[in-house]
Amino acid sequence: MRKILIAGNWKMNGSTAANEVLVSGIVAGVPEGDGFSLLVCPSFPYLASVAGMVAGSKVALGAQNVSEHASGAFTGETAPSMLKDVGCEFVIVGHSERRAIYGETSADVAAKFQAAQAAGITPILCVGETLEEREAGATEKVIDEQLDAVLDAAGADSFAAAVIAYEPVWAIGTGMTASPEQAQDVHKHIRARLATHNAELAEKVQILYGGSMKGENAPGLLCMPDIDGGLIGGASLKASDFLAIAEAAAQN
Ligand code: PGA
């Protein structure tokens, strides 16, 4: 049985005071059960302080981006070893906002994926199509290109220490969620593609859904056979909203 992972991607939101309220609320309200785990991904300046807030709780810490380089003259960048140093266990790579706004290519994302793993951090690899691509019938082609870049660079076995997040771009921050069936179709496709390389591993990889997931739609999504959790943006910024999704995971 794959464990469910509920991950909060705070994006560029938060402050010392707001994080305190959010994290203490989450930590105090973690539902009973061990079939799921929780993760929060704050912005870089808050990683160390949030590490302190989640210490000893069931909530893990992750970052939203990472450099593909180990150290050196890369002004403004953050090395994977630095994330590890402050207590990160996970890092999101290839979020569609990084791809679309900052021009990250699938090759860049693959390099970040490998750099994170080399530092002992689990990458959460985001893949997903735009509305235009979906309407053109290109969803699987787009996902395959994004996935294959990492498979080619890092090898299929690298997915033993990675998480995948399917995030249809048209569903991110729009309130438009993929239906459980639409998401399941793509999750199944991703798992099948991995299975062509390593069937045993493909069965074990967690594939999260991201895109306007909230307490109300989480139960329907999480009960699909290939959906193993959520990467949550908007609904991760309020403890009660995030905990409603955690509750759905606990009951699944
Ligand atoms: P959303 O964001 O939940 O606000 O749609 C998801 C994400 O971008 O990871």
Boltz pocket constraint, residues with backbone or C-beta under 6 A from the ligand:
constraints:
  - pocket:
      binder: B
      contacts: [[A, 9], [A, 167], [A, 171], [A, 172], [A, 173], [A, 174], [A, 175], [A, 210], [A, 211], [A, 212], [A, 213], [A, 231], [A, 232], [A, 233], [A, 234], [A, 235]]
      max_distance: 6.0
